[in-house]
């Protein structure tokens, strides 16, 4: 999505769906959202579904699942992976889609909530969620819990250089290795990141380098992504003023309470009357 806060479309991470899956083979969140599908009984809508990392396991449980995403290539791969399942894959912008139906569970995962970089983006997405959520349904998502570096937070422990998908709100100009993986062509790819934090916009700008060799020639693919951090009380107010109440809130996938040290904020919401 394009906003005045960035000079790119914020979709560079998603241009290679097959390698995207190989780089992130995590099952994080699958059981959490599957449990909510069982609780509500479906049907299920995942917004920003990507290649179906979470939606497809839920469909395998027998639920009718719809996945919505902005990137056509991600949906092509999702369709291939979901062959034979009760799934539907729709290209659309989470801020302005109209499906003409309601769902018992609507969710976002992969910290996709943070892709909505302005309050207007957030509120337009939430309006679409509210329109498509059954009155007795649940809306759920996770977002990174904003955490300050050691100098700002008493008792905090600085993360390792490659803290991966979770980061303190600071600028780090030196590349930190994140991970290594084997791509679809059998090449070892080394992934490293730099980051810059804009405290006014509450946006962290990540630049990712993926390096490999073709023969003896080094290659480097650079992608950029921006994510917005929403603070706990800010999130509560945002949801309240857009017609939602938080039923349950957690700090991790193990359903531990949310604390200042939690890496995530997981919210399970209902419509407010």
C-alpha positions, -999 to 999 in steps of 0.1 A, spaced: 0 0 0 13 35 -8 13 63 17 31 95 21 52 80 48 72 57 25 87 60 -10 79 24 -20 47 2 -22 56 -18 9 52 -50 -10 88 -58 -19 90 -87 6 62 -105 -13 73 -107 -49 87 -142 -47 60 -164 -30 79 -197 -33 110 -185 -16 88 -165 9 74 -198 21 109 -214 23 122 -185 43 93 -186 68 82 -221 75 69 -212 109 37 -226 124 34 -196 148 -2 -187 153 -17 -217 136 -31 -234 167 -42 -200 182 -63 -191 152 -75 -227 147 -88 -227 183 -108 -196 175 -122 -212 144 -133 -241 166 -148 -217 191 -168 -198 165 -176 -226 141 -167 -207 110 -169 -195 83 -135 -179 85 -120 -149 68 -82 -142 69 -72 -107 58 -37 -104 43 -36 -142 40 -4 -144 19 2 -179 7 -21 -194 32 4 -204 59 -24 -202 86 -56 -203 65 -48 -236 49 -43 -256 81 -76 -242 93 -93 -253 61 -78 -288 66 -99 -290 98 -130 -287 77 -138 -250 79 -149 -229 50 -120 -204 47 -117 -172 26 -84 -156 21 -80 -119 11 -47 -105 -1 -34 -76 -21 -6 -95 -39 -18 -117 -68 13 -139 -68 8 -149 -32 -28 -159 -40 -17 -180 -70 6 -200 -47 -22 -203 -20 -46 -217 -45 -21 -243 -56 -13 -253 -20 -50 -255 -11 -62 -277 -40 -91 -299 -28 -99 -278 3 -129 -256 10 -111 -224 3 -116 -192 -17 -88 -167 -25 -97 -131 -33 -75 -103 -45 -84 -71 -26 -73 -42 -5 -82 -48 32 -92 -11 35 -120 -12 9 -133 -47 1 -169 -57 -2 -177 -95 -1 -215 -92 7 -213 -117 35 -204 -121 72 -180 -144 89 -179 -159 124 -141 -154 126 -121 -127 109 -83 -126 116 -50 -111 106 -17 -128 114 20 -125 106 18 -90 123 -1 -79 92 -19 -53 114 13 -33 113 12 -29 75 -15 -2 81 8 27 85 -17 56 94 -47 59 116 -68 63 85 -54 30 71 -62 13 104 -97 27 107 -107 18 71 -95 -17 76 -114 -20 109 -146 -7 92 -143 -34 66 -138 -60 94 -168 -48 113 -190 -49 81 -179 -85 75 -180 -98 111 -211 -116 123 -227 -101 154 -217 -131 174 -183 -135 157 -147 -129 168 -121 -106 153 -85 -115 163 -50 -104 154 -15 -100 168 9 -71 166 44 -65 179 45 -50 214 65 -18 213 96 -22 233 124 3 240 161 -5 240 179 -10 274 187 27 279 149 35 279 135 7 300 146 -2 335 154 -39 338 151 -46 300 175 -70 283 188 -59 250 180 -83 222 207 -102 203 219 -85 171 196 -107 150 164 -106 170 145 -114 139 109 -104 135 109 -86 168 128 -54 173 133 -27 198 123 8 187 157 21 177 178 28 146 205 2 138 226 11 108 249 -19 110 236 -51 94 226 -78 117 224 -114 105 188 -127 108 188 -163 94 200 -186 66 178 -208 44 180 -229 13 160 -213 -16 140 -231 -43 171 -234 -65 191 -251 -37 212 -221 -29 221 -211 7 208 -176 13 221 -154 41 195 -128 54 206 -97 73 188 -65 82 192 -29 91 165 -8 107 155 29 112 128 40 136 107 71 131 94 79 166 69 105 153 52 83 128 58 52 151 71 34 120 101 10 119 117 8 85 135 -25 78 159 -30 49 167 -67 43 196 -81 23 195 -116 9 229 -128 -3 238 -159 -22 263 -170 -49 256 -179 -85 287 -198 -94 315 -176 -79 294 -144 -83 279 -129 -52 243 -117 -54 223 -94 -31 186 -87 -33 175 -58 -12 139 -53 0 123 -27 22 93 -29 45 77 -4 69 57 -14 100 38 7 124 39 1 162 7 8 181 10 11 219 -13 -9 242 -36 18 254 -36 34 219 -47 0 205 -75 -3 231 -87 32 222 -85 26 185 -106 -6 187 -131 11 211 -137 41 188 -141 18 158 -167 -4 173 -148 -32 190 -143 -45 226 -113 -65 236 -125 -98 251 -91 -114 258 -56 -102 254 -23 -121 256 14 -115 254 24 -146 234 10 -177 217 11 -196 250 -17 -172 263 6 -156 289 -6 -122 302 5 -91 283 34 -74 301 59 -47 292 84 -74 283 60 -93 260 71 -95 224 35 -96 211 0 -83 218 -27 -108 208 -62 -94 208 -95 -113 206 -124 -88 200 -162 -86 195 -183 -59 180 -196 -33 204 -233 -28 204 
